[in-house]
Amino acid sequence: MPETIALPPIQLETKTKRPPLHKVMLVNDDVSPCAFVVLVLKAVFRMDEGQASRVMMTAHQRGACVVAVFTQEVAEEKATLATDMARKRDFPLLFTTEPED
């Protein structure tokens, strides 16, 4: 009977690549009421009152600001949901997405 040789176990290194992240941007407009913007930020992005107010004011002062960072699918879903909330109330409030650098 032939001799069997024990070989050391093969160790494979697997590296999972993180999905690319996307920023959700709040674009300021001069029509949507501040209270409504805060309501949307709280409802869609689960911010507390203070966070939502700061994000709203930053967008108001700078023209746009980053709301949050997610995977592309989640970012697009939340941006669409937030924008749709505004459209249902006839506000021009806009949320967009863009790749994170």
Secondary structure, 3 states (H helix, E strand, C coil): CCCCCCCCCCCCCCCCCCCCEEEEEEECCCCCCHHHHHHHHHHHHCCCHHHHHHHHHHHHHHCEEEEEEEEHHHHHHHHHHHHHHHHHCCCCCEEEEEECC
